[in-house]
Amino acid sequence: MFGFSIRTRQNNASASPRTTDSPRVTAGSPASAGSPRHMGTPGTKGSPKQVEVGEIDTSAPFQSVKAAVSLFREAGASPMSQPATIKKSAKTLEERVLVKETQLHLIMKELDGLKEQLRNTEATKLQALRDLEKAKRTLHDLTSKLETVCEAKQAAIESTEAAKVKAKELEMQKSSKPAAISGDDAWKLHVDSEREQYKASAGELNSAKQELANLRQDFDAVLEAKLSAFQEAADAHHLTAVNRERANEFAKEVSALRETLAQVKLAPLQAQEENAKLNAEKESHLHSLKMAKEEADRKLSILREEADPAVNKSLAEKLEETNAMIEVLREQLNNVKVSDNTAWREVSAQKENAERALQEIRAEEESLKSLVDSLREELENVNKLRAELRNKAEETDSLAERLRVELDRNKKELEATIAGITKQEEEINAKIQELSLEADRATREAEDMKKSADIFKQEAEAARIATRAAEEKLEVALKEAEEAKVAQRVADYKIHNASRKFTACNGEEDQAAAANISEPPNGGIKLSNEEYQSLCHKAEKLKTEADIKVATVMAQVESINRSEKELVKKVEERMREAEEVEAATRDAVKRAEVDEAAKLVVEGELLRWRHEEGNHLVAEETLIEGR
């Protein structure tokens, strides 16, 4: 019964390692062949048959068989469990090697990225150097332009002073020679001189505005170049810091890889030590098994000699069972040896693979060391270049500061010039107001002249009417004069006839005179000498009065025509002068508006330039603080 139960469990145990290759069996679980439960479980040990056999013979052989079985159990258990552990550790070692290879591949990619970033940093450095050279050239151009602006400003100031001196001279000439030049001519000369001065000042102001705009554009370009240089230097500094951090990370990873390599190096040594221990344990187990077998044989021989036939028979059966069990255990031991050999071959192959991986890792470590050294050298070069860039940036800052100081000084001078120009504009505006007042006065005078011309026209019309009346009177007087002449001829004729008759005889003369007086010939009028003399005197008087009236009327008509022509000429001159004054006033107003708009534009540009300069200064301060 005892032997049957042992044989059955041994068969089950021997079939289990051959047919199953699960981790439960290889790891030495309780269901495996080498478990203590298979060789001597409490269920089998506490059966009645075993108690009965123990009561029959409780001597040393049974105890030695138990010891032998326990020895065989230990020999069967330890080799089956240990190789599984070695396989597991070998598998984990291979996985760790694969993980490390993957990490090395990623690190190589990172190193390639770092090299690319270093090349980009070098290109950025070259671009920054080119930008610095360009900024220096721009600074030189700006200094030359500042000099030209200063010269132009000085020329504008000199021309303004010359215009002021010329205006003063014109005023002095105007005050010293009031009689030589009439009011209209002086006013025209004054307007022309003011117009010329205004044109000159407007041209100078436009040139100054153009120079200021060019200077502002150049200064903005220099500031942009400097900001771009600062930005590139900051980017290079940031890239250097990032590369330094990555180099530190790579150094840490290299140290971790070195530790891992040390552990990988120790793993085959540990496997060799464990294998040696296993071999020593197996040798000791085999030696103990041989000793136990010899002891069992010796005790069996003693028992054969000492025991009775029934007991010998039972012992023989038990011995057969024990031998069968020993054969089974021997088969298991052979299987264990085969599995140990296969495990040893696998471990040796894994060891060779680990050594090859270790050599590859060493080669990669050497390459990583060389890469780290090259990265360190490149970092040193980048630091040197960064220091050079910092020095150049400081030089650029100093140059920009000097340029800013010069620009502020020039700006102040330009503001002073603009203030002078504004004063001149105020003076010109005052003069324009005076001119406008004079123009208003001239327009009022022109209106007065128009009114007087209308009055003169009315007077001329009245004179024409009077002339017509005088002409009519003259015609009447001429008619009366003709009638008087006719009467005079008649009287002369009568007097001639009377004198001829008077010479004939006095008596007859008296009679003829009386007859002539009483009855004139052909129905004529008889006049006395006194009447005749009075009539002649009256006719001469009327003739002289008519001639005088005609002469006076003709003189009045001629004077009226002359005055009318002079008035028309004066009105035309006043109208032309008024039109010229209005045109000059419009031009002055337009120019004043243009100058006002230009002044507003200049002020707006100055304010915008100040605002941009403040923003640039704030950006520079933030960049300097960030750096």
Summary of the structure (lengths in Angstrom):
residues: 627
radius of gyration: 73.5
end to end distance: 93.0
largest distance: 260.5
contacts: 1807
relative contact order: 0.09
helix: 94%
strand: 0%
